[in-house]
């Protein structure tokens, strides 16, 4: 009889231990970045107006992007990407390659 009671108690404890103590909840966070404000802030942090006119200076000569320290294929990719981006924003690009 004592063995039967002990087995019932043991079975009850085993079932209680197998159940999780607490359930986890999932939380989803959504938001929006103010991309335009981030861009303006970035530009203002690097650009400074000219002393005489108080306007941002403009390119007078074409840019000549150069990269170093990578494999030749990576260097060509970076330089070409810089040239494309410069053209896209209206900056003159010097296409002369040394």
C-alpha positions as semicolon CSV with decimal commas, in nm:
position;residue;x (nm);y (nm);z (nm)
1;X;0,000;0,000;0,000
2;X;0,280;0,242;0,083
3;X;0,447;0,155;-0,245
4;X;0,126;0,240;-0,435
5;X;0,099;0,578;-0,262
6;X;0,464;0,652;-0,331
7;X;0,419;0,566;-0,699
8;X;0,112;0,792;-0,725
9;X;0,302;1,080;-0,564
10;X;0,602;1,025;-0,788
11;X;0,381;1,015;-1,099
12;X;0,211;1,338;-0,996
13;X;0,544;1,515;-0,936
14;X;0,685;1,397;-1,268
15;X;0,387;1,541;-1,457
16;X;0,422;1,875;-1,280
17;X;0,793;1,898;-1,358
18;X;0,741;1,831;-1,728
19;X;0,513;2,135;-1,772
20;X;0,683;2,467;-1,849
21;X;0,699;2,713;-1,563
22;X;0,596;3,008;-1,781
23;X;0,495;3,069;-2,138
24;X;0,697;3,294;-2,365
25;X;0,533;3,577;-2,552
26;X;0,636;3,715;-2,886
27;X;0,657;4,088;-2,946
28;X;0,664;4,255;-3,288
29;X;0,797;4,609;-3,318
30;X;0,735;4,812;-3,631
31;X;0,853;5,158;-3,717
32;X;0,952;5,392;-3,996
33;X;1,276;5,567;-4,060
34;X;1,260;5,926;-4,162
35;X;1,497;5,864;-4,454
36;X;1,476;6,216;-4,590
37;X;1,559;6,363;-4,249
38;X;1,852;6,123;-4,209
39;X;1,993;6,228;-4,546
40;X;1,956;6,598;-4,469
41;X;2,122;6,552;-4,132
42;X;2,411;6,361;-4,290
43;X;2,467;6,623;-4,559
44;X;2,455;6,907;-4,304
45;X;2,713;6,731;-4,090
46;X;2,966;6,722;-4,378
47;X;2,874;7,020;-4,597
48;X;2,961;7,375;-4,507
49;X;2,844;7,688;-4,690
50;X;3,098;7,905;-4,870
51;X;3,231;8,204;-4,683
52;X;3,123;8,477;-4,930
53;X;2,786;8,355;-5,059
54;X;2,668;8,125;-4,782
55;X;2,582;7,854;-5,035
56;X;2,718;7,506;-5,085
57;X;3,011;7,498;-5,323
58;X;2,987;7,313;-5,653
59;X;3,231;7,101;-5,847
60;X;3,431;7,297;-6,103
61;X;3,644;7,010;-6,231
62;X;3,555;6,647;-6,280
63;X;3,619;6,400;-6,004
64;X;3,877;6,125;-6,050
65;X;3,788;5,848;-5,806
66;X;4,074;5,623;-5,696
67;X;4,067;5,315;-5,475
68;X;4,350;5,104;-5,335
69;X;4,415;4,799;-5,124
70;X;4,171;4,551;-5,276
71;X;4,172;4,295;-5,556
72;X;4,170;4,452;-5,906
73;X;3,810;4,343;-5,975
74;X;3,688;4,501;-5,650
75;X;3,882;4,823;-5,723
76;X;3,725;4,851;-6,069
77;X;3,379;4,795;-5,922
78;X;3,424;5,064;-5,655
79;X;3,568;5,323;-5,894
80;X;3,293;5,261;-6,150
81;X;3,025;5,284;-5,881
82;X;3,168;5,619;-5,767
83;X;3,166;5,746;-6,125
84;X;2,804;5,635;-6,177
85;X;2,693;5,795;-5,853
86;X;2,869;6,121;-5,938
87;X;2,698;6,132;-6,277
88;X;2,363;6,052;-6,117
89;X;2,385;6,356;-5,885
90;X;2,512;6,584;-6,161
91;X;2,877;6,607;-6,059
92;X;3,125;6,624;-6,347
93;X;3,336;6,312;-6,389
94;X;3,683;6,299;-6,538
95;X;3,685;5,983;-6,749
96;X;4,062;5,993;-6,793
97;X;4,210;5,672;-6,651
98;X;4,579;5,666;-6,559
